[in-house]
Amino acid sequence: SLAQAIPTKTQKTARRWLATQNAYVESKRDGQVNIAAHPLLGWCKSVALEHGDIWGGMIDFAGADADSLPAAITALINEIAADTKESEIRLLDGERFVRRLQRMQGLKSESAGFDAQAQYLITGGLGGIGLSVAQAMTDSGARHIALVSRNGRLEQLDEHQREIVERLQAAGVSLKVINADVTSFDAVEKLVQALHTHELPLRGVVHAAGISEICTLEEMTVERVRRVTEAKIEGAWNLHRATLDLQLQFFTVFSSIASVWGSGGMAHYAAANHFLDGLV
């Protein structure tokens, strides 16, 4: 509601700021991450792009318990008053940090391959990303893959989907196409229990479910936010909860660059993907 209260060009208004607490865990000095802050962080990056004239920035406090709250409030006021043009600021143990993108050094992509005697789960399994991941996993040794989709039925596959599924099956892959709603924890829990067996343990999860749409802040509704965010946010959280006791080789989610620098007209999409980054 605050973001949608866009003033006219003739009106003067104070800039909007977002203050969060413990949104990041980056060192041993930090405590537990405040995962609930992450959709707001992604959302506000898009607000900044759509309405930069009313946007101030984002400030995150590390710690800030009751004893340190007065100092935190003073730091917040000083930061806003300084008008330093920084859009993402973090205050930690009396130090001030600002966000910068840097090129990752020494990053190597290495894979030991997939276990032919294990099961792997892909949500959004019938989408372009899901099917591409299934193909890549098959090329690297996976032989038991479950493609999960809210509309996942073999008889409803289009020509392209059917072609890929048949190609994977011809390569010797035991491929399950499963209809399940990942926004329901009960459905996800039953799905994981059904896939994880003594003979074929569930060893990996790929969360590629999600949709996107263009929608400006002025047009945004609760229904639109829910439609775009629920599969990514609730789906990832339910998968996380349902697999906590399993010995997974990996838990992979597909995010978006929208969570890094926002995306105008896609605040809800940026919010959903920023949650995935925070969760991981």
C-alpha positions as CSV (number, residue, x, y, z in Angstrom):
1,S,0.0,0.0,0.0
2,L,2.8,2.4,0.8
3,A,4.5,1.7,-2.5
4,Q,1.3,2.3,-4.4
5,A,0.7,5.7,-2.8
6,I,2.6,7.3,-5.7
7,P,2.3,11.1,-5.6
8,T,1.6,13.2,-8.7
9,K,4.4,15.2,-10.2
10,T,3.1,18.4,-8.6
11,Q,3.1,16.9,-5.1
12,K,6.1,16.9,-2.8
13,T,6.7,13.8,-0.7
14,A,9.3,12.3,1.6
15,R,11.2,9.4,0.1
16,R,10.4,5.8,1.0
17,W,13.0,3.7,2.8
18,L,12.9,0.1,3.9
19,A,14.6,-0.8,7.2
20,T,15.2,-4.5,7.9
21,Q,16.8,-6.4,10.7
22,N,19.2,-9.4,10.3
23,A,18.3,-9.9,6.6
24,Y,21.8,-11.3,5.9
25,V,24.2,-13.9,7.3
26,E,27.6,-13.3,6.0
27,S,30.0,-13.9,8.9
28,K,30.3,-15.5,12.3
29,R,29.3,-12.2,13.8
30,D,25.9,-12.5,12.3
31,G,23.0,-14.5,13.9
32,Q,20.1,-16.2,12.2
33,V,18.9,-14.8,8.9
34,N,15.5,-13.0,8.9
35,I,14.1,-14.8,5.9
36,A,10.8,-12.8,6.0
37,A,12.7,-9.6,5.0
38,H,13.8,-11.0,1.7
39,P,10.6,-10.7,-0.4
40,L,10.4,-7.0,0.8
41,L,14.0,-6.4,-0.3
42,G,13.4,-7.8,-3.8
43,W,10.1,-5.9,-4.0
44,C,11.7,-2.6,-3.1
45,K,14.5,-3.0,-5.7
46,S,11.7,-2.9,-8.3
47,V,10.0,0.1,-6.6
48,A,13.3,1.9,-7.0
49,L,13.3,1.3,-10.7
50,E,9.7,2.3,-11.3
51,H,9.6,5.3,-9.0
52,G,13.2,6.4,-8.3
53,D,12.0,9.9,-7.6
54,I,10.3,8.7,-4.4
55,W,12.7,6.0,-3.4
56,G,15.4,6.4,-0.7
57,G,17.0,3.0,-0.2
58,M,17.3,0.0,2.0
59,I,19.1,-0.2,5.4
60,D,19.6,-3.5,7.3
61,F,20.6,-3.7,10.9
62,A,22.6,-6.6,12.3
63,G,21.6,-7.4,15.8
64,A,19.8,-4.3,17.1
65,D,18.3,-5.9,20.3
66,A,16.4,-3.8,22.8
67,D,19.5,-2.4,24.4
68,S,21.0,-1.3,21.1
69,L,17.7,-0.1,19.6
70,P,18.2,3.7,20.4
71,A,21.6,3.6,18.7
72,A,20.1,1.8,15.7
73,I,17.4,4.4,15.4
74,T,19.9,7.2,15.5
75,A,22.0,5.5,12.9
76,L,18.9,5.1,10.7
77,I,18.1,8.8,11.0
78,N,21.7,9.8,10.3
79,E,21.8,7.6,7.2
80,I,18.6,9.0,5.7
81,A,19.7,12.6,6.5
82,A,23.1,12.1,4.9
83,D,21.6,11.5,1.4
84,T,24.7,9.6,0.2
85,K,23.0,8.1,-2.9
86,E,23.7,4.6,-1.7
87,S,20.7,2.3,-2.2
88,E,21.7,-0.7,-0.1
89,I,23.3,-0.2,3.3
90,R,24.1,-2.6,6.1
91,L,25.0,-1.5,9.7
92,L,27.0,-4.1,11.6
93,D,28.8,-3.7,14.9
94,G,29.3,0.1,14.4
95,E,30.5,-0.5,10.8
96,R,28.8,0.7,7.6
97,F,28.7,-1.5,4.5
98,V,27.3,-0.8,1.1
99,R,26.5,-3.3,-1.6
100,R,28.7,-3.8,-4.7
101,L,28.7,-6.4,-7.5
102,Q,32.0,-8.1,-7.9
103,R,33.3,-10.7,-10.4
104,M,33.6,-14.0,-8.7
105,Q,37.2,-15.2,-8.7
106,G,38.3,-18.9,-9.0
107,L,34.8,-20.3,-9.4
108,K,34.9,-23.8,-10.9
109,S,32.1,-25.9,-12.1
110,E,32.7,-29.5,-11.1
111,S,30.3,-32.4,-10.9
112,A,30.8,-35.9,-9.6
113,G,27.8,-37.0,-11.7
114,F,24.5,-38.4,-10.4
115,D,23.8,-41.6,-8.7
116,A,22.0,-44.1,-10.9
117,Q,20.5,-45.7,-7.8
118,A,18.9,-42.5,-6.5
119,Q,15.8,-40.5,-7.2
120,Y,15.8,-36.8,-8.2
121,L,12.9,-34.4,-8.0
122,I,12.4,-31.5,-10.3
123,T,9.5,-29.0,-9.7
124,G,8.3,-27.1,-12.7
125,G,9.5,-30.2,-14.4
126,L,7.6,-29.8,-17.6
127,G,8.7,-26.2,-18.2
128,G,11.7,-25.2,-20.3
129,I,14.1,-25.1,-17.4
130,G,12.9,-28.3,-15.8
131,L,13.2,-30.3,-19.0
132,S,16.6,-28.9,-19.7
133,V,17.8,-29.8,-16.2
134,A,16.4,-33.3,-16.6
135,Q,18.3,-33.7,-19.9
136,A,21.5,-32.5,-18.3
137,M,21.1,-34.8,-15.3
138,T,20.4,-37.8,-17.6
139,D,23.6,-36.9,-19.6
140,S,25.5,-37.1,-16.2
141,G,24.2,-40.4,-15.0
142,A,20.8,-39.9,-13.4
143,R,18.4,-42.7,-14.1
144,H,15.4,-42.0,-11.9
145,I,13.8,-38.5,-12.2
146,A,10.4,-37.2,-11.1
147,L,9.0,-34.3,-13.1
148,V,6.5,-32.5,-10.9
149,S,4.1,-30.0,-12.2
150,R,0.8,-28.5,-11.1
151,N,-0.6,-29.7,-14.5
152,G,1.6,-32.7,-14.7
153,R,-0.2,-35.5,-16.6
154,L,1.3,-37.6,-19.4
155,E,-1.9,-37.3,-21.5
156,Q,-1.7,-33.5,-21.4
157,L,1.8,-33.1,-22.7
158,D,2.3,-30.9,-25.8
159,E,4.3,-32.1,-28.7
160,H,7.6,-30.6,-27.5
161,Q,7.2,-31.9,-24.0
162,R,6.3,-35.4,-25.2
163,E,9.3,-35.4,-27.5
164,I,11.7,-34.7,-24.7
165,V,10.1,-37.1,-22.3
166,E,10.2,-39.9,-24.9
167,R,13.9,-39.1,-25.6
168,L,14.8,-39.4,-21.9
169,Q,12.9,-42.6,-21.6
170,A,14.6,-44.0,-24.7
171,A,18.0,-43.2,-22.9
172,G,17.0,-45.6,-20.1
173,V,15.6,-43.1,-17.6
174,S,12.8,-44.1,-15.3
175,L,10.8,-40.9,-15.7
176,K,7.8,-40.1,-13.5
177,V,5.4,-37.2,-14.5
178,I,3.6,-36.2,-11.3
179,N,0.7,-33.8,-10.8
180,A,1.2,-32.0,-7.5
181,D,0.7,-28.5,-6.0
182,V,4.0,-27.5,-4.3
183,T,2.2,-24.6,-2.5
184,S,0.6,-27.2,-0.3
185,F,2.9,-28.7,2.4
186,D,0.7,-31.8,2.8
187,A,1.1,-32.4,-1.0
188,V,4.8,-31.9,-0.9
189,E,5.3,-34.1,2.2
190,K,3.3,-36.9,0.6
191,L,5.3,-36.5,-2.6
192,V,8.7,-36.7,-0.8
193,Q,7.6,-39.7,1.2
194,A,6.4,-41.5,-1.9
195,L,9.7,-40.8,-3.8
196,H,12.1,-41.6,-1.0
197,T,12.4,-45.3,-0.6
198,H,15.1,-47.7,0.8
199,E,15.8,-49.0,-2.8
200,L,15.7,-45.5,-4.4
201,P,16.5,-42.7,-1.9
202,L,15.7,-39.1,-2.8
203,R,19.1,-37.5,-3.2
204,G,18.4,-34.2,-4.9
205,V,15.8,-31.4,-5.4
206,V,15.6,-28.9,-8.2
207,H,13.0,-26.2,-7.6
208,A,12.3,-24.7,-11.0
209,A,8.6,-23.9,-10.6
210,G,7.3,-20.4,-11.0
211,I,5.6,-17.9,-13.3
212,S,6.2,-14.3,-14.2
213,E,4.2,-11.4,-15.6
214,I,4.5,-7.8,-16.2
215,C,2.6,-5.6,-13.8
216,T,3.3,-2.1,-12.6
217,L,2.9,-1.0,-9.0
218,E,-0.2,0.9,-9.9
219,E,-1.8,-2.2,-11.3
220,M,-0.7,-4.6,-8.6
221,T,-3.2,-6.5,-6.5
222,V,-2.9,-9.1,-3.7
223,E,-4.1,-11.7,-6.1
224,R,-1.4,-10.9,-8.7
225,V,1.3,-11.0,-6.0
226,R,0.1,-14.3,-4.7
227,R,-0.1,-15.9,-8.2
228,V,3.4,-15.0,-9.1
229,T,5.1,-15.6,-5.7
230,E,3.4,-18.7,-4.2
231,A,5.0,-21.4,-6.3
232,K,8.5,-20.0,-5.8
233,I,8.2,-18.9,-2.1
234,E,5.8,-21.5,-0.6
235,G,7.0,-24.2,-2.9
236,A,10.7,-23.7,-1.9
237,W,9.8,-23.5,1.8
238,N,7.6,-26.6,1.7
239,L,10.4,-28.6,-0.1
240,H,12.9,-27.3,2.5
241,R,10.7,-28.5,5.4
242,A,9.8,-31.8,3.8
243,T,13.5,-32.8,3.1
244,L,15.2,-31.6,6.3
245,D,15.8,-35.1,7.5
246,L,17.1,-36.5,4.2
247,Q,20.7,-36.8,3.2
248,L,20.5,-34.7,0.0
249,Q,23.4,-34.3,-2.4
250,F,22.0,-30.9,-3.4
251,F,19.0,-28.6,-3.0
252,T,19.0,-26.2,-6.0
253,V,16.6,-23.4,-6.8
254,F,16.3,-21.2,-9.9
255,S,16.3,-17.6,-9.1
256,S,16.6,-14.5,-11.4
257,I,18.8,-11.5,-11.9
258,A,15.6,-9.6,-11.0
259,S,16.5,-10.3,-7.3
260,V,19.9,-8.7,-7.7
261,W,19.0,-5.3,-9.3
262,G,15.2,-5.5,-9.5
263,S,13.0,-5.5,-12.5
264,G,10.6,-2.6,-13.4
265,G,7.1,-3.9,-13.8
266,M,7.9,-7.1,-12.0
267,A,8.1,-6.3,-8.3
268,H,6.3,-9.4,-7.3
269,Y,8.6,-11.6,-9.4
270,A,11.7,-9.9,-7.9
271,A,10.3,-10.5,-4.4
272,A,9.8,-14.2,-5.0
273,N,13.3,-14.7,-6.3
274,H,14.9,-12.6,-3.6
275,F,13.2,-15.0,-1.1
276,L,14.9,-17.9,-2.9
277,D,18.3,-16.2,-2.6
278,G,17.8,-15.6,1.1
279,L,16.6,-19.2,1.7
280,V,19.7,-20.7,0.0
